[in-house]
Every structure is written in structure tokens, then in C-alpha cells.
């Protein structure tokens, strides 16, 4: 089971808010694997207001062992 972590506007805000769920489904032009066959893909997610003001930013990184046949 995956734990849910909520980022963004503080829960105590009085602004009207809604939950936005983001799922990364594809990666392109990932870096090459290192000597041990490990790649370190990452994803930067930035939440902004309509005027461009940044609310929150998170970088997700996961090391993954890959095997090429």
C-alpha cells in the first residue's frame, strides 16, 4: 500500500481548494545507466497559481536497477 502525501496549500487556508492527483506514466531521454546498471530518473512537479506564483515544488527521485537483454 502506498502512503498518500499531500503537498501544496496549507490545510488551514480559507481559499477554495480541490485535490489534484498527478501520475507520471512515461519517461523519455533518461540519463544513461552507471557502471552498476542503475539509472536515477527524477520528476519535478511544480504547483503554480494562474498568475504564475509558485505554491509548492517537489522533486521525486527513484533509483532503479535495469537489465537489458
PDB file with one MODEL, atoms N, CA, C and O in Angstrom:
MODEL        1
ATOM      1  N   UNK A   1       0.842  -1.176   0.000  1.00  0.00           N
ATOM      2  CA  UNK A   1       0.000   0.000   0.000  1.00  0.00           C
ATOM      3  C   UNK A   1       0.890   1.243   0.000  1.00  0.00           C
ATOM      4  O   UNK A   1       1.894   1.294   0.711  1.00  0.00           O
ATOM      5  N   UNK A   2       0.526   2.221  -0.783  1.00  0.00           N
ATOM      6  CA  UNK A   2       1.289   3.460  -0.908  1.00  0.00           C
ATOM      7  C   UNK A   2       0.693   4.514   0.016  1.00  0.00           C
ATOM      8  O   UNK A   2      -0.520   4.718   0.043  1.00  0.00           O
ATOM      9  N   UNK A   3       1.559   5.179   0.769  1.00  0.00           N
ATOM     10  CA  UNK A   3       1.099   6.250   1.662  1.00  0.00           C
ATOM     11  C   UNK A   3       0.797   7.497   0.837  1.00  0.00           C
ATOM     12  O   UNK A   3       1.523   7.807  -0.108  1.00  0.00           O
ATOM     13  N   UNK A   4      -0.259   8.204   1.184  1.00  0.00           N
ATOM     14  CA  UNK A   4      -0.627   9.432   0.494  1.00  0.00           C
ATOM     15  C   UNK A   4       0.002  10.617   1.201  1.00  0.00           C
ATOM     16  O   UNK A   4      -0.187  10.803   2.403  1.00  0.00           O
ATOM     17  N   UNK A   5       0.752  11.419   0.453  1.00  0.00           N
ATOM     18  CA  UNK A   5       1.356  12.633   0.979  1.00  0.00           C
ATOM     19  C   UNK A   5       0.755  13.792   0.199  1.00  0.00           C
ATOM     20  O   UNK A   5       0.767  13.785  -1.032  1.00  0.00           O
ATOM     21  N   UNK A   6       0.232  14.781   0.901  1.00  0.00           N
ATOM     22  CA  UNK A   6      -0.391  15.923   0.237  1.00  0.00           C
ATOM     23  C   UNK A   6       0.531  17.130   0.350  1.00  0.00           C
ATOM     24  O   UNK A   6       0.923  17.524   1.448  1.00  0.00           O
ATOM     25  N   UNK A   7       0.875  17.715  -0.806  1.00  0.00           N
ATOM     26  CA  UNK A   7       1.726  18.901  -0.878  1.00  0.00           C
ATOM     27  C   UNK A   7       0.879  20.066  -1.358  1.00  0.00           C
ATOM     28  O   UNK A   7      -0.203  19.863  -1.909  1.00  0.00           O
ATOM     29  N   UNK A   8       1.357  21.270  -1.156  1.00  0.00           N
ATOM     30  CA  UNK A   8       0.667  22.433  -1.704  1.00  0.00           C
ATOM     31  C   UNK A   8       0.210  23.403  -0.642  1.00  0.00           C
ATOM     32  O   UNK A   8       0.932  23.669   0.319  1.00  0.00           O
ATOM     33  N   UNK A   9      -0.988  23.934  -0.809  1.00  0.00           N
ATOM     34  CA  UNK A   9      -1.532  24.944   0.088  1.00  0.00           C
ATOM     35  C   UNK A   9      -1.806  24.327   1.457  1.00  0.00           C
ATOM     36  O   UNK A   9      -2.275  23.193   1.550  1.00  0.00           O
ATOM     37  N   UNK A  10      -1.515  25.073   2.508  1.00  0.00           N
ATOM     38  CA  UNK A  10      -1.749  24.620   3.878  1.00  0.00           C
ATOM     39  C   UNK A  10      -3.229  24.306   4.085  1.00  0.00           C
ATOM     40  O   UNK A  10      -4.094  25.024   3.584  1.00  0.00           O
ATOM     41  N   UNK A  11      -3.517  23.244   4.816  1.00  0.00           N
ATOM     42  CA  UNK A  11      -4.901  22.818   5.046  1.00  0.00           C
ATOM     43  C   UNK A  11      -5.737  23.866   5.767  1.00  0.00           C
ATOM     44  O   UNK A  11      -6.962  23.857   5.644  1.00  0.00           O
ATOM     45  N   UNK A  12      -5.112  24.762   6.510  1.00  0.00           N
ATOM     46  CA  UNK A  12      -5.859  25.759   7.282  1.00  0.00           C
ATOM     47  C   UNK A  12      -6.285  26.965   6.436  1.00  0.00           C
ATOM     48  O   UNK A  12      -6.924  27.878   6.960  1.00  0.00           O
ATOM     49  N   UNK A  13      -5.949  26.989   5.156  1.00  0.00           N
ATOM     50  CA  UNK A  13      -6.305  28.124   4.303  1.00  0.00           C
ATOM     51  C   UNK A  13      -7.821  28.213   4.105  1.00  0.00           C
ATOM     52  O   UNK A  13      -8.528  27.207   4.158  1.00  0.00           O
ATOM     53  N   UNK A  14      -8.298  29.424   3.877  1.00  0.00           N
ATOM     54  CA  UNK A  14      -9.731  29.621   3.654  1.00  0.00           C
ATOM     55  C   UNK A  14     -10.066  29.681   2.167  1.00  0.00           C
ATOM     56  O   UNK A  14     -11.233  29.819   1.800  1.00  0.00           O
ATOM     57  N   UNK A  15      -9.053  29.579   1.310  1.00  0.00           N
ATOM     58  CA  UNK A  15      -9.281  29.596  -0.136  1.00  0.00           C
ATOM     59  C   UNK A  15      -9.996  28.316  -0.565  1.00  0.00           C
ATOM     60  O   UNK A  15      -9.820  27.259   0.041  1.00  0.00           O
ATOM     61  N   UNK A  16     -10.807  28.428  -1.620  1.00  0.00           N
ATOM     62  CA  UNK A  16     -11.431  27.229  -2.178  1.00  0.00           C
ATOM     63  C   UNK A  16     -10.362  26.358  -2.818  1.00  0.00           C
ATOM     64  O   UNK A  16      -9.612  26.837  -3.669  1.00  0.00           O
ATOM     65  N   UNK A  17     -10.275  25.122  -2.440  1.00  0.00           N
ATOM     66  CA  UNK A  17      -9.252  24.231  -2.976  1.00  0.00           C
ATOM     67  C   UNK A  17      -9.879  22.926  -3.441  1.00  0.00           C
ATOM     68  O   UNK A  17     -10.970  22.549  -3.014  1.00  0.00           O
ATOM     69  N   UNK A  18      -9.159  22.246  -4.330  1.00  0.00           N
ATOM     70  CA  UNK A  18      -9.541  20.922  -4.789  1.00  0.00           C
ATOM     71  C   UNK A  18      -8.292  20.066  -4.831  1.00  0.00           C
ATOM     72  O   UNK A  18      -7.180  20.590  -4.893  1.00  0.00           O
ATOM     73  N   UNK A  19      -8.464  18.768  -4.799  1.00  0.00           N
ATOM     74  CA  UNK A  19      -7.351  17.835  -4.835  1.00  0.00           C
ATOM     75  C   UNK A  19      -6.978  17.540  -6.283  1.00  0.00           C
ATOM     76  O   UNK A  19      -7.844  17.217  -7.096  1.00  0.00           O
ATOM     77  N   UNK A  20      -5.695  17.652  -6.606  1.00  0.00           N
ATOM     78  CA  UNK A  20      -5.186  17.336  -7.935  1.00  0.00           C
ATOM     79  C   UNK A  20      -4.261  16.140  -7.790  1.00  0.00           C
ATOM     80  O   UNK A  20      -3.274  16.199  -7.056  1.00  0.00           O
ATOM     81  N   UNK A  21      -4.571  15.070  -8.478  1.00  0.00           N
ATOM     82  CA  UNK A  21      -3.749  13.866  -8.414  1.00  0.00           C
ATOM     83  C   UNK A  21      -2.933  13.794  -9.701  1.00  0.00           C
ATOM     84  O   UNK A  21      -3.481  13.933 -10.794  1.00  0.00           O
ATOM     85  N   UNK A  22      -1.616  13.577  -9.572  1.00  0.00           N
ATOM     86  CA  UNK A  22      -0.717  13.537 -10.727  1.00  0.00           C
ATOM     87  C   UNK A  22      -0.059  12.168 -10.776  1.00  0.00           C
ATOM     88  O   UNK A  22       0.450  11.678  -9.768  1.00  0.00           O
ATOM     89  N   UNK A  23      -0.072  11.553 -11.955  1.00  0.00           N
ATOM     90  CA  UNK A  23       0.599  10.267 -12.135  1.00  0.00           C
ATOM     91  C   UNK A  23       1.535  10.396 -13.331  1.00  0.00           C
ATOM     92  O   UNK A  23       1.102  10.758 -14.425  1.00  0.00           O
ATOM     93  N   UNK A  24       2.801  10.104 -13.130  1.00  0.00           N
ATOM     94  CA  UNK A  24       3.781  10.136 -14.216  1.00  0.00           C
ATOM     95  C   UNK A  24       3.727   8.766 -14.888  1.00  0.00           C
ATOM     96  O   UNK A  24       3.941   7.743 -14.237  1.00  0.00           O
ATOM     97  N   UNK A  25       3.443   8.746 -16.184  1.00  0.00           N
ATOM     98  CA  UNK A  25       3.245   7.469 -16.864  1.00  0.00           C
ATOM     99  C   UNK A  25       4.338   7.135 -17.880  1.00  0.00           C
ATOM    100  O   UNK A  25       4.385   6.013 -18.385  1.00  0.00           O
ATOM    101  N   UNK A  26       5.202   8.079 -18.179  1.00  0.00           N
ATOM    102  CA  UNK A  26       6.220   7.804 -19.178  1.00  0.00           C
ATOM    103  C   UNK A  26       7.415   8.717 -18.975  1.00  0.00           C
ATOM    104  O   UNK A  26       7.263   9.880 -18.601  1.00  0.00           O
ATOM    105  N   UNK A  27       8.596   8.189 -19.221  1.00  0.00           N
ATOM    106  CA  UNK A  27       9.810   8.990 -19.173  1.00  0.00           C
ATOM    107  C   UNK A  27      10.539   8.884 -20.504  1.00  0.00           C
ATOM    108  O   UNK A  27      10.582   7.812 -21.107  1.00  0.00           O
ATOM    109  N   UNK A  28      11.102   9.970 -20.953  1.00  0.00           N
ATOM    110  CA  UNK A  28      11.851   9.989 -22.203  1.00  0.00           C
ATOM    111  C   UNK A  28      13.205  10.646 -21.978  1.00  0.00           C
ATOM    112  O   UNK A  28      13.374  11.484 -21.092  1.00  0.00           O
ATOM    113  N   UNK A  29      14.159  10.244 -22.803  1.00  0.00           N
ATOM    114  CA  UNK A  29      15.512  10.804 -22.758  1.00  0.00           C
ATOM    115  C   UNK A  29      16.096  10.755 -21.347  1.00  0.00           C
ATOM    116  O   UNK A  29      16.665  11.736 -20.867  1.00  0.00           O
ATOM    117  N   UNK A  30      15.948   9.600 -20.686  1.00  0.00           N
ATOM    118  CA  UNK A  30      16.526   9.424 -19.359  1.00  0.00           C
ATOM    119  C   UNK A  30      18.033   9.282 -19.493  1.00  0.00           C
ATOM    120  O   UNK A  30      18.535   8.872 -20.539  1.00  0.00           O
ATOM    121  N   UNK A  31      18.744   9.620 -18.439  1.00  0.00           N
ATOM    122  CA  UNK A  31      20.194   9.514 -18.457  1.00  0.00           C
ATOM    123  C   UNK A  31      20.644   8.069 -18.599  1.00  0.00           C
ATOM    124  O   UNK A  31      19.879   7.140 -18.341  1.00  0.00           O
ATOM    125  N   UNK A  32      21.876   7.892 -19.006  1.00  0.00           N
ATOM    126  CA  UNK A  32      22.412   6.544 -19.165  1.00  0.00           C
ATOM    127  C   UNK A  32      22.652   5.914 -17.803  1.00  0.00           C
ATOM    128  O   UNK A  32      22.824   6.608 -16.801  1.00  0.00           O
ATOM    129  N   UNK A  33      22.659   4.592 -17.785  1.00  0.00           N
ATOM    130  CA  UNK A  33      22.908   3.890 -16.527  1.00  0.00           C
ATOM    131  C   UNK A  33      24.389   3.975 -16.171  1.00  0.00           C
ATOM    132  O   UNK A  33      25.241   4.153 -17.041  1.00  0.00           O
ATOM    133  N   UNK A  34      24.677   3.845 -14.884  1.00  0.00           N
ATOM    134  CA  UNK A  34      26.063   3.919 -14.434  1.00  0.00           C
ATOM    135  C   UNK A  34      26.727   2.545 -14.532  1.00  0.00           C
ATOM    136  O   UNK A  34      26.152   1.619 -15.104  1.00  0.00           O
ATOM    137  N   UNK A  35      27.927   2.408 -13.980  1.00  0.00           N
ATOM    138  CA  UNK A  35      28.685   1.157 -14.057  1.00  0.00           C
ATOM    139  C   UNK A  35      27.957  -0.022 -13.417  1.00  0.00           C
ATOM    140  O   UNK A  35      28.200  -1.171 -13.786  1.00  0.00           O
ATOM    141  N   UNK A  36      27.076   0.248 -12.471  1.00  0.00           N
ATOM    142  CA  UNK A  36      26.368  -0.815 -11.763  1.00  0.00           C
ATOM    143  C   UNK A  36      24.999  -1.102 -12.372  1.00  0.00           C
ATOM    144  O   UNK A  36      24.237  -1.889 -11.809  1.00  0.00           O
ATOM    145  N   UNK A  37      24.669  -0.489 -13.501  1.00  0.00           N
ATOM    146  CA  UNK A  37      23.395  -0.726 -14.166  1.00  0.00           C
ATOM    147  C   UNK A  37      22.236   0.016 -13.541  1.00  0.00           C
ATOM    148  O   UNK A  37      21.084  -0.389 -13.698  1.00  0.00           O
ATOM    149  N   UNK A  38      22.525   1.106 -12.827  1.00  0.00           N
ATOM    150  CA  UNK A  38      21.487   1.863 -12.136  1.00  0.00           C
ATOM    151  C   UNK A  38      21.229   3.174 -12.873  1.00  0.00           C
ATOM    152  O   UNK A  38      22.168   3.870 -13.260  1.00  0.00           O
ATOM    153  N   UNK A  39      19.963   3.505 -13.065  1.00  0.00           N
ATOM    154  CA  UNK A  39      19.589   4.817 -13.593  1.00  0.00           C
ATOM    155  C   UNK A  39      18.866   5.570 -12.488  1.00  0.00           C
ATOM    156  O   UNK A  39      18.229   4.957 -11.631  1.00  0.00           O
ATOM    157  N   UNK A  40      18.960   6.882 -12.503  1.00  0.00           N
ATOM    158  CA  UNK A  40      18.329   7.707 -11.468  1.00  0.00           C
ATOM    159  C   UNK A  40      17.352   8.688 -12.103  1.00  0.00           C
ATOM    160  O   UNK A  40      17.645   9.881 -12.180  1.00  0.00           O
ATOM    161  N   UNK A  41      16.193   8.207 -12.561  1.00  0.00           N
ATOM    162  CA  UNK A  41      15.213   9.135 -13.129  1.00  0.00           C
ATOM    163  C   UNK A  41      14.601   9.994 -12.034  1.00  0.00           C
ATOM    164  O   UNK A  41      14.487   9.567 -10.885  1.00  0.00           O
ATOM    165  N   UNK A  42      14.214  11.192 -12.397  1.00  0.00           N
ATOM    166  CA  UNK A  42      13.558  12.054 -11.423  1.00  0.00           C
ATOM    167  C   UNK A  42      12.468  12.849 -12.115  1.00  0.00           C
ATOM    168  O   UNK A  42      12.443  12.972 -13.339  1.00  0.00           O
ATOM    169  N   UNK A  43      11.578  13.380 -11.312  1.00  0.00           N
ATOM    170  CA  UNK A  43      10.458  14.159 -11.824  1.00  0.00           C
ATOM    171  C   UNK A  43      10.288  15.377 -10.926  1.00  0.00           C
ATOM    172  O   UNK A  43      10.250  15.247  -9.703  1.00  0.00           O
ATOM    173  N   UNK A  44      10.185  16.555 -11.524  1.00  0.00           N
ATOM    174  CA  UNK A  44       9.930  17.776 -10.770  1.00  0.00           C
ATOM    175  C   UNK A  44       8.483  18.178 -11.025  1.00  0.00           C
ATOM    176  O   UNK A  44       8.068  18.336 -12.173  1.00  0.00           O
ATOM    177  N   UNK A  45       7.721  18.342  -9.954  1.00  0.00           N
ATOM    178  CA  UNK A  45       6.327  18.767 -10.063  1.00  0.00           C
ATOM    179  C   UNK A  45       6.208  20.113  -9.379  1.00  0.00           C
ATOM    180  O   UNK A  45       6.559  20.258  -8.208  1.00  0.00           O
ATOM    181  N   UNK A  46       5.710  21.103 -10.116  1.00  0.00           N
ATOM    182  CA  UNK A  46       5.570  22.455  -9.584  1.00  0.00           C
ATOM    183  C   UNK A  46       4.100  22.849  -9.642  1.00  0.00           C
ATOM    184  O   UNK A  46       3.458  22.726 -10.686  1.00  0.00           O
ATOM    185  N   UNK A  47       3.573  23.320  -8.524  1.00  0.00           N
ATOM    186  CA  UNK A  47       2.193  23.782  -8.443  1.00  0.00           C
ATOM    187  C   UNK A  47       2.213  25.300  -8.440  1.00  0.00           C
ATOM    188  O   UNK A  47       2.837  25.920  -7.578  1.00  0.00           O
ATOM    189  N   UNK A  48       1.518  25.905  -9.423  1.00  0.00           N
ATOM    190  CA  UNK A  48       1.510  27.364  -9.560  1.00  0.00           C
ATOM    191  C   UNK A  48       0.082  27.884  -9.635  1.00  0.00           C
ATOM    192  O   UNK A  48      -0.836  27.175 -10.047  1.00  0.00           O
ATOM    193  N   UNK A  49      -0.082  29.129  -9.231  1.00  0.00           N
ATOM    194  CA  UNK A  49      -1.365  29.813  -9.403  1.00  0.00           C
ATOM    195  C   UNK A  49      -1.487  30.261 -10.862  1.00  0.00           C
ATOM    196  O   UNK A  49      -0.516  30.186 -11.614  1.00  0.00           O
ATOM    197  N   UNK A  50      -2.664  30.723 -11.261  1.00  0.00           N
ATOM    198  CA  UNK A  50      -2.889  31.165 -12.641  1.00  0.00           C
ATOM    199  C   UNK A  50      -1.962  32.316 -13.025  1.00  0.00           C
ATOM    200  O   UNK A  50      -1.606  32.449 -14.196  1.00  0.00           O
ATOM    201  N   UNK A  51      -1.561  33.158 -12.051  1.00  0.00           N
ATOM    202  CA  UNK A  51      -0.681  34.293 -12.345  1.00  0.00           C
ATOM    203  C   UNK A  51       0.802  33.907 -12.349  1.00  0.00           C
ATOM    204  O   UNK A  51       1.662  34.770 -12.527  1.00  0.00           O
ATOM    205  N   UNK A  52       1.108  32.616 -12.154  1.00  0.00           N
ATOM    206  CA  UNK A  52       2.486  32.147 -12.187  1.00  0.00           C
ATOM    207  C   UNK A  52       3.161  32.068 -10.835  1.00  0.00           C
ATOM    208  O   UNK A  52       4.289  31.584 -10.742  1.00  0.00           O
ATOM    209  N   UNK A  53       2.503  32.531  -9.781  1.00  0.00           N
ATOM    210  CA  UNK A  53       3.087  32.450  -8.444  1.00  0.00           C
ATOM    211  C   UNK A  53       3.214  30.983  -8.040  1.00  0.00           C
ATOM    212  O   UNK A  53       2.254  30.217  -8.118  1.00  0.00           O
ATOM    213  N   UNK A  54       4.419  30.608  -7.606  1.00  0.00           N
ATOM    214  CA  UNK A  54       4.663  29.219  -7.220  1.00  0.00           C
ATOM    215  C   UNK A  54       4.107  28.944  -5.827  1.00  0.00           C
ATOM    216  O   UNK A  54       4.382  29.685  -4.883  1.00  0.00           O
ATOM    217  N   UNK A  55       3.329  27.881  -5.706  1.00  0.00           N
ATOM    218  CA  UNK A  55       2.764  27.475  -4.424  1.00  0.00           C
ATOM    219  C   UNK A  55       3.657  26.434  -3.762  1.00  0.00           C
ATOM    220  O   UNK A  55       3.953  26.532  -2.571  1.00  0.00           O
ATOM    221  N   UNK A  56       4.084  25.438  -4.532  1.00  0.00           N
ATOM    222  CA  UNK A  56       4.881  24.348  -3.979  1.00  0.00           C
ATOM    223  C   UNK A  56       5.650  23.680  -5.109  1.00  0.00           C
ATOM    224  O   UNK A  56       5.259  23.767  -6.273  1.00  0.00           O
ATOM    225  N   UNK A  57       6.752  23.010  -4.759  1.00  0.00           N
ATOM    226  CA  UNK A  57       7.529  22.247  -5.724  1.00  0.00           C
ATOM    227  C   UNK A  57       8.084  21.029  -5.018  1.00  0.00           C
ATOM    228  O   UNK A  57       8.525  21.108  -3.871  1.00  0.00           O
ATOM    229  N   UNK A  58       8.061  19.908  -5.704  1.00  0.00           N
ATOM    230  CA  UNK A  58       8.611  18.681  -5.131  1.00  0.00           C
ATOM    231  C   UNK A  58       9.390  17.953  -6.218  1.00  0.00           C
ATOM    232  O   UNK A  58       8.975  17.928  -7.377  1.00  0.00           O
ATOM    233  N   UNK A  59      10.515  17.364  -5.843  1.00  0.00           N
ATOM    234  CA  UNK A  59      11.309  16.551  -6.755  1.00  0.00           C
ATOM    235  C   UNK A  59      11.251  15.117  -6.263  1.00  0.00           C
ATOM    236  O   UNK A  59      11.591  14.825  -5.116  1.00  0.00           O
ATOM    237  N   UNK A  60      10.821  14.234  -7.133  1.00  0.00           N
ATOM    238  CA  UNK A  60      10.734  12.818  -6.805  1.00  0.00           C
ATOM    239  C   UNK A  60      11.853  12.099  -7.531  1.00  0.00           C
ATOM    240  O   UNK A  60      12.044  12.294  -8.731  1.00  0.00           O
ATOM    241  N   UNK A  61      12.595  11.268  -6.810  1.00  0.00           N
ATOM    242  CA  UNK A  61      13.699  10.538  -7.415  1.00  0.00           C
ATOM    243  C   UNK A  61      13.627   9.094  -6.977  1.00  0.00           C
ATOM    244  O   UNK A  61      13.348   8.792  -5.817  1.00  0.00           O
ATOM    245  N   UNK A  62      13.883   8.209  -7.918  1.00  0.00           N
ATOM    246  CA  UNK A  62      13.870   6.790  -7.594  1.00  0.00           C
ATOM    247  C   UNK A  62      14.978   6.109  -8.375  1.00  0.00           C
ATOM    248  O   UNK A  62      15.033   6.220  -9.600  1.00  0.00           O
ATOM    249  N   UNK A  63      15.862   5.406  -7.680  1.00  0.00           N
ATOM    250  CA  UNK A  63      16.905   4.650  -8.358  1.00  0.00           C
ATOM    251  C   UNK A  63      16.335   3.297  -8.734  1.00  0.00           C
ATOM    252  O   UNK A  63      15.651   2.650  -7.941  1.00  0.00           O
ATOM    253  N   UNK A  64      16.624   2.886  -9.936  1.00  0.00           N
ATOM    254  CA  UNK A  64      16.045   1.650 -10.439  1.00  0.00           C
ATOM    255  C   UNK A  64      17.119   0.841 -11.148  1.00  0.00           C
ATOM    256  O   UNK A  64      17.835   1.362 -12.002  1.00  0.00           O
ATOM    257  N   UNK A  65      17.227  -0.414 -10.797  1.00  0.00           N
ATOM    258  CA  UNK A  65      18.152  -1.319 -11.469  1.00  0.00           C
ATOM    259  C   UNK A  65      17.492  -1.771 -12.760  1.00  0.00           C
ATOM    260  O   UNK A  65      16.356  -2.245 -12.748  1.00  0.00           O
ATOM    261  N   UNK A  66      18.193  -1.629 -13.866  1.00  0.00           N
ATOM    262  CA  UNK A  66      17.633  -2.043 -15.149  1.00  0.00           C
ATOM    263  C   UNK A  66      18.472  -3.163 -15.735  1.00  0.00           C
ATOM    264  O   UNK A  66      19.680  -3.233 -15.512  1.00  0.00           O
ATOM    265  N   UNK A  67      17.835  -4.017 -16.470  1.00  0.00           N
ATOM    266  CA  UNK A  67      18.519  -5.139 -17.096  1.00  0.00           C
ATOM    267  C   UNK A  67      18.161  -5.139 -18.574  1.00  0.00           C
ATOM    268  O   UNK A  67      16.988  -5.230 -18.935  1.00  0.00           O
ATOM    269  N   UNK A  68      19.163  -5.039 -19.420  1.00  0.00           N
ATOM    270  CA  UNK A  68      18.927  -5.061 -20.856  1.00  0.00           C
ATOM    271  C   UNK A  68      19.335  -6.421 -21.397  1.00  0.00           C
ATOM    272  O   UNK A  68      20.429  -6.904 -21.107  1.00  0.00           O
ATOM    273  N   UNK A  69      18.477  -7.029 -22.166  1.00  0.00           N
ATOM    274  CA  UNK A  69      18.760  -8.353 -22.741  1.00  0.00           C
ATOM    275  C   UNK A  69      19.567  -8.221 -24.004  1.00  0.00           C
ATOM    276  O   UNK A  69      19.902  -9.226 -24.631  1.00  0.00           O
TER     277      UNK A  69
ENDMDL
END
